Each structure stands twice: as structure tokens, then as C-alpha cells.
Amino acid sequence: MALLILTKKKVLPKGILDSIEKCCETSEVNLSIEKTSNPKYFELYISKKYKTLNQENEDYFYLNLENDQIEVKDEDKSYYRLGVTDQADYDHLMYDFSLEYLKLNPNHIISLYGESFFTLADLEKIELEGGYYTNWCFGVSRTN
């Protein structure tokens, strides 16, 4: 699964690092800024430990914040791709990160695969209905 951070106007990656650090701190997510020789992006390593059935696993993804932002279209709307992750299958971490990130950057959009688009209001609705659940990222309704 690939997570995209989309903006309505171009934003410098350096300008967003502080809010990413804050959102990681708030959601108890580990953040490491990786050194890269490519001046086109910053590479961030984001991880969090989750316990499931008496087992602890570390979920993680790499997030590249891009200086050269490409345009992404959703129907009649255009956005700029500020950040993109590697192909990671850690939907719980992506949910936790996305919710905290959008709280600090409510004008941004989170997209998964460039197909599902989530605003802060969308994730707050999921929170009101009980929070994270499997398949939230595919727009599949919660089953209880």
C-alpha cells in the first residue's frame, strides 16, 4: 500500500518537517530522518510497535518528502504530491500517522494508492465510529 500526502499548493518539505515530528510524538510513533545524497527529497523512517495476541511487532514505512512535486488529479481537483511512502502493508500505522498528521495539517489530503482520498473530517468520522479497523484504507465499511 502506498500512502500519499497531497496539498492544494506546493509546500517545501523543510517547512513540514516540524509538524511531522510533532505528529509522530503525539501518536507515539518513532521518526528517523535518513541521510540521502539525492537533493530531490528527504527520506523519513516512521515506525511503531503494536501488540497483537501476546506478540509485539514493529510496523514501519519510509516516507519521501519531495522537492519536485508532481500533480495528482482526482476527478476535477488537482493536488501536489508532497510525500509518498514505499509499498508497506502496515495499515494501522498509516491510520495513526494520517490522523495525527491531518490534525496538524487539515488542508492536506491523505491518499492511498492514489485512489482513496481522506480528509481530516473523514478520519475524524472513523474515530467517532470506534477508530482504526482493518480495511479502513479501502473505503470498506466497518463490520461489527
DOKELO-762082 format. One record per residue: residue in three letters; residue number from 1; x, y, z of N, C-alpha, C in turn. Coordinates in nm, 2 decimals. Layout:
REM residues N
aa:i:npx:npy:npz:capx:capy:capz:cpx:cpy:cpz
ala:NUM:X:Y:Z:X:Y:Z:X:Y:Z
...
END
This chain:
REM residues 144
aa:i:npx:npy:npz:capx:capy:capz:cpx:cpy:cpz
met:1:0.09:-0.12:0.00:0.00:0.00:0.00:0.09:0.12:0.00
ala:2:0.06:0.22:-0.08:0.13:0.34:-0.08:0.05:0.46:-0.03
leu:3:0.10:0.53:0.06:0.04:0.65:0.12:0.09:0.77:0.05
leu:4:0.01:0.86:0.01:0.05:0.99:-0.05:0.00:1.11:0.04
ile:5:0.08:1.21:0.06:0.04:1.33:0.12:0.02:1.43:0.01
leu:6:-0.10:1.48:0.00:-0.13:1.57:-0.11:-0.16:1.71:-0.05
thr:7:-0.13:1.81:-0.13:-0.15:1.95:-0.09:-0.22:2.02:-0.21
lys:8:-0.29:2.13:-0.18:-0.35:2.21:-0.29:-0.25:2.31:-0.36
lys:9:-0.14:2.33:-0.29:-0.04:2.42:-0.34:0.10:2.36:-0.30
lys:10:0.20:2.39:-0.38:0.33:2.33:-0.34:0.38:2.39:-0.21
val:11:0.44:2.29:-0.13:0.49:2.32:0.00:0.63:2.27:0.01
leu:12:0.72:2.35:0.07:0.86:2.30:0.08:0.86:2.19:0.19
pro:13:0.93:2.08:0.16:0.94:1.97:0.26:1.00:2.02:0.39
lys:14:1.10:2.10:0.39:1.15:2.15:0.51:1.05:2.22:0.60
gly:15:0.95:2.28:0.54:0.85:2.35:0.62:0.75:2.26:0.68
ile:16:0.75:2.13:0.65:0.65:2.04:0.70:0.72:1.94:0.80
leu:17:0.85:1.94:0.81:0.92:1.85:0.90:0.88:1.87:1.05
asp:18:0.86:1.99:1.09:0.83:2.02:1.23:0.69:1.95:1.26
ser:19:0.59:1.97:1.17:0.46:1.91:1.20:0.47:1.76:1.20
ile:20:0.55:1.70:1.11:0.57:1.55:1.11:0.63:1.51:1.24
glu:21:0.73:1.58:1.29:0.79:1.54:1.42:0.69:1.55:1.53
lys:22:0.61:1.65:1.53:0.51:1.67:1.63:0.40:1.56:1.63
cys:23:0.36:1.53:1.50:0.25:1.42:1.49:0.31:1.29:1.53
cys:24:0.43:1.26:1.50:0.49:1.13:1.55:0.50:1.13:1.70
glu:25:0.54:1.24:1.76:0.55:1.24:1.91:0.41:1.22:1.97
thr:26:0.31:1.29:1.92:0.17:1.28:1.97:0.12:1.14:1.96
ser:27:0.14:1.07:1.85:0.09:0.93:1.83:0.19:0.82:1.87
glu:28:0.29:0.86:1.94:0.39:0.77:1.99:0.45:0.68:1.88
val:29:0.48:0.75:1.77:0.55:0.69:1.65:0.69:0.73:1.65
asn:30:0.78:0.64:1.62:0.92:0.67:1.61:0.95:0.73:1.47
leu:31:1.04:0.83:1.47:1.08:0.90:1.35:1.23:0.91:1.34
ser:32:1.28:0.88:1.22:1.42:0.89:1.19:1.44:0.96:1.06
ile:33:1.51:1.07:1.05:1.54:1.13:0.92:1.66:1.07:0.86
glu:34:1.65:1.00:0.75:1.76:0.93:0.69:1.84:1.02:0.60
lys:35:1.97:1.00:0.60:2.05:1.08:0.51:2.05:1.02:0.37
thr:36:2.03:1.12:0.28:2.03:1.07:0.14:2.11:1.17:0.05
ser:37:2.17:1.12:-0.05:2.25:1.20:-0.14:2.17:1.27:-0.25
asn:38:2.04:1.23:-0.25:1.95:1.29:-0.35:1.89:1.42:-0.30
pro:39:1.92:1.53:-0.36:1.86:1.66:-0.31:1.71:1.68:-0.35
lys:40:1.65:1.58:-0.42:1.51:1.60:-0.46:1.41:1.56:-0.35
tyr:41:1.46:1.49:-0.24:1.37:1.45:-0.14:1.44:1.43:-0.01
phe:42:1.36:1.43:0.10:1.40:1.39:0.23:1.34:1.25:0.25
glu:43:1.42:1.16:0.32:1.36:1.02:0.34:1.34:1.01:0.49
leu:44:1.22:0.98:0.54:1.19:0.96:0.68:1.15:0.81:0.70
tyr:45:1.20:0.76:0.81:1.17:0.63:0.85:1.07:0.64:0.97
ile:46:0.95:0.59:0.96:0.85:0.60:1.06:0.81:0.46:1.10
ser:47:0.81:0.44:1.24:0.78:0.31:1.29:0.70:0.32:1.42
lys:48:0.63:0.21:1.45:0.56:0.20:1.58:0.54:0.05:1.61
lys:49:0.55:0.02:1.74:0.53:-0.12:1.79:0.39:-0.14:1.83
tyr:50:0.33:-0.25:1.78:0.19:-0.28:1.81:0.19:-0.42:1.87
lys:51:0.10:-0.44:1.97:0.09:-0.57:2.03:-0.04:-0.64:1.98
thr:52:-0.02:-0.76:1.93:-0.14:-0.84:1.89:-0.12:-0.98:1.94
leu:53:-0.22:-1.04:2.00:-0.22:-1.17:2.05:-0.09:-1.21:2.12
asn:54:-0.05:-1.13:2.22:0.07:-1.16:2.30:0.20:-1.15:2.22
gln:55:0.19:-1.08:2.11:0.31:-1.07:2.02:0.33:-0.92:1.99
glu:56:0.45:-0.88:1.99:0.48:-0.74:1.96:0.55:-0.73:1.82
asn:57:0.50:-0.65:1.74:0.55:-0.63:1.60:0.58:-0.49:1.58
glu:58:0.68:-0.46:1.50:0.71:-0.32:1.46:0.66:-0.30:1.32
asp:59:0.57:-0.21:1.30:0.52:-0.17:1.17:0.61:-0.05:1.13
tyr:60:0.63:-0.03:1.00:0.71:0.08:0.96:0.69:0.11:0.81
phe:61:0.72:0.23:0.77:0.73:0.27:0.63:0.83:0.38:0.61
tyr:62:0.88:0.40:0.49:0.96:0.51:0.45:0.88:0.61:0.38
leu:63:0.89:0.74:0.43:0.81:0.85:0.37:0.91:0.94:0.30
asn:64:0.90:0.96:0.17:0.98:1.06:0.10:0.91:1.19:0.08
leu:65:0.97:1.29:0.13:0.91:1.43:0.11:0.98:1.49:-0.01
glu:66:0.91:1.53:-0.11:0.96:1.56:-0.24:0.97:1.71:-0.26
asn:67:1.09:1.75:-0.31:1.10:1.89:-0.35:1.04:1.91:-0.49
asp:68:1.05:1.82:-0.58:0.99:1.82:-0.71:0.85:1.75:-0.70
gln:69:0.75:1.82:-0.68:0.62:1.76:-0.66:0.54:1.75:-0.79
ile:70:0.49:1.63:-0.81:0.41:1.60:-0.93:0.27:1.63:-0.90
glu:71:0.19:1.65:-1.00:0.05:1.68:-0.99:-0.03:1.55:-0.99
val:72:-0.13:1.54:-0.90:-0.22:1.43:-0.89:-0.36:1.48:-0.91
lys:73:-0.44:1.41:-0.99:-0.58:1.46:-1.02:-0.68:1.36:-0.96
asp:74:-0.78:1.42:-0.90:-0.89:1.34:-0.85:-1.02:1.40:-0.91
glu:75:-1.08:1.34:-1.01:-1.19:1.40:-1.08:-1.16:1.54:-1.13
asp:76:-1.22:1.64:-1.07:-1.19:1.78:-1.12:-1.10:1.85:-1.03
lys:77:-1.04:1.79:-0.94:-0.94:1.86:-0.84:-0.80:1.82:-0.87
ser:78:-0.71:1.91:-0.85:-0.57:1.89:-0.87:-0.50:1.91:-0.74
tyr:79:-0.40:1.82:-0.71:-0.32:1.83:-0.59:-0.17:1.81:-0.62
tyr:80:-0.09:1.85:-0.53:0.06:1.82:-0.55:0.10:1.72:-0.45
arg:81:0.18:1.63:-0.50:0.23:1.52:-0.41:0.35:1.56:-0.33
leu:82:0.33:1.59:-0.20:0.43:1.64:-0.11:0.51:1.52:-0.06
gly:83:0.44:1.41:-0.03:0.51:1.29:0.02:0.45:1.16:-0.03
val:84:0.54:1.06:-0.04:0.49:0.93:-0.08:0.57:0.82:-0.01
thr:85:0.50:0.71:0.03:0.57:0.61:0.10:0.61:0.50:0.01
asp:86:0.69:0.41:0.06:0.72:0.28:-0.01:0.60:0.20:0.00
gln:87:0.61:0.08:-0.06:0.49:-0.01:-0.06:0.50:-0.09:0.07
ala:88:0.42:-0.04:0.17:0.42:-0.10:0.30:0.28:-0.15:0.33
asp:89:0.27:-0.26:0.40:0.14:-0.32:0.43:0.10:-0.30:0.58
tyr:90:0.13:-0.18:0.63:0.10:-0.16:0.77:-0.01:-0.05:0.79
asp:91:-0.13:-0.10:0.76:-0.24:0.00:0.76:-0.27:0.06:0.89
his:92:-0.24:-0.01:1.00:-0.27:0.05:1.14:-0.18:0.17:1.16
leu:93:-0.05:0.16:1.13:0.05:0.27:1.14:0.01:0.38:1.05
met:94:-0.03:0.35:0.93:-0.07:0.45:0.83:-0.19:0.53:0.88
tyr:95:-0.28:0.46:0.94:-0.40:0.52:1.00:-0.36:0.62:1.11
asp:96:-0.28:0.57:1.21:-0.24:0.65:1.32:-0.16:0.77:1.28
phe:97:-0.07:0.75:1.18:0.01:0.87:1.13:-0.08:0.97:1.06
ser:98:-0.17:0.92:0.97:-0.25:1.00:0.89:-0.34:1.09:0.98
leu:99:-0.40:1.03:1.08:-0.50:1.10:1.17:-0.42:1.22:1.23
glu:100:-0.31:1.19:1.29:-0.23:1.29:1.36:-0.18:1.40:1.27
tyr:101:-0.13:1.35:1.15:-0.08:1.45:1.05:-0.19:1.54:1.01
leu:102:-0.30:1.49:0.98:-0.41:1.58:0.93:-0.47:1.67:1.04
lys:103:-0.45:1.63:1.16:-0.49:1.72:1.27:-0.40:1.85:1.27
leu:104:-0.28:1.83:1.23:-0.18:1.94:1.23:-0.18:2.01:1.09
asn:105:-0.23:1.95:0.99:-0.23:2.00:0.85:-0.37:1.97:0.79
pro:106:-0.47:2.03:0.84:-0.61:2.00:0.80:-0.64:2.03:0.65
asn:107:-0.56:2.11:0.59:-0.58:2.14:0.45:-0.52:2.04:0.35
his:108:-0.45:1.95:0.41:-0.38:1.85:0.32:-0.48:1.73:0.31
ile:109:-0.45:1.64:0.22:-0.53:1.52:0.19:-0.43:1.40:0.20
ile:110:-0.48:1.29:0.25:-0.41:1.16:0.25:-0.48:1.08:0.14
ser:111:-0.39:1.02:0.06:-0.45:0.93:-0.04:-0.37:0.79:-0.03
leu:112:-0.45:0.69:-0.05:-0.39:0.55:-0.06:-0.40:0.50:-0.20
tyr:113:-0.29:0.46:-0.25:-0.28:0.42:-0.39:-0.32:0.52:-0.49
gly:114:-0.34:0.65:-0.45:-0.39:0.75:-0.55:-0.53:0.73:-0.58
glu:115:-0.60:0.64:-0.51:-0.74:0.60:-0.54:-0.83:0.64:-0.43
ser:116:-0.80:0.61:-0.30:-0.88:0.65:-0.19:-0.83:0.78:-0.14
phe:117:-0.92:0.88:-0.11:-0.87:1.01:-0.06:-0.94:1.04:0.07
phe:118:-0.86:1.08:0.17:-0.91:1.11:0.31:-0.88:1.25:0.35
thr:119:-0.98:1.32:0.41:-0.96:1.45:0.47:-0.96:1.42:0.62
leu:120:-0.93:1.53:0.69:-0.94:1.52:0.84:-1.08:1.48:0.88
ala:121:-1.18:1.54:0.82:-1.32:1.51:0.85:-1.35:1.36:0.83
asp:122:-1.29:1.30:0.73:-1.31:1.15:0.70:-1.25:1.07:0.82
leu:123:-1.13:1.10:0.86:-1.07:1.02:0.96:-1.13:1.05:1.10
glu:124:-1.18:1.17:1.12:-1.25:1.20:1.25:-1.38:1.12:1.26
lys:125:-1.44:1.10:1.14:-1.56:1.02:1.14:-1.53:0.88:1.18
ile:126:-1.42:0.82:1.12:-1.38:0.69:1.16:-1.35:0.68:1.31
glu:127:-1.29:0.78:1.36:-1.26:0.79:1.51:-1.39:0.78:1.59
leu:128:-1.49:0.86:1.55:-1.61:0.87:1.62:-1.68:0.73:1.62
glu:129:-1.66:0.66:1.51:-1.72:0.52:1.50:-1.64:0.41:1.56
gly:130:-1.54:0.45:1.64:-1.46:0.34:1.71:-1.31:0.34:1.67
gly:131:-1.27:0.42:1.58:-1.12:0.43:1.54:-1.08:0.32:1.44
tyr:132:-0.95:0.30:1.44:-0.89:0.21:1.34:-0.97:0.07:1.33
tyr:133:-0.98:0.02:1.21:-1.03:-0.11:1.18:-0.97:-0.16:1.05
thr:134:-0.95:-0.29:1.04:-0.90:-0.35:0.91:-0.98:-0.30:0.79
asn:135:-0.92:-0.27:0.69:-0.98:-0.23:0.56:-1.03:-0.08:0.56
trp:136:-1.00:0.00:0.66:-1.04:0.14:0.66:-0.99:0.21:0.54
cys:137:-0.87:0.17:0.49:-0.80:0.24:0.38:-0.86:0.21:0.25
phe:138:-0.94:0.11:0.24:-1.01:0.07:0.11:-1.15:0.13:0.10
gly:139:-1.19:0.20:0.20:-1.33:0.25:0.20:-1.43:0.15:0.23
val:140:-1.39:0.03:0.28:-1.48:-0.08:0.31:-1.54:-0.05:0.45
ser:141:-1.67:-0.06:0.46:-1.74:-0.03:0.58:-1.70:-0.12:0.69
arg:142:-1.70:-0.06:0.81:-1.67:-0.14:0.93:-1.78:-0.25:0.95
thr:143:-1.73:-0.36:0.99:-1.83:-0.47:1.03:-1.81:-0.51:1.17
asn:144:-1.91:-0.51:1.25:-1.90:-0.54:1.39:-1.97:-0.67:1.42
END
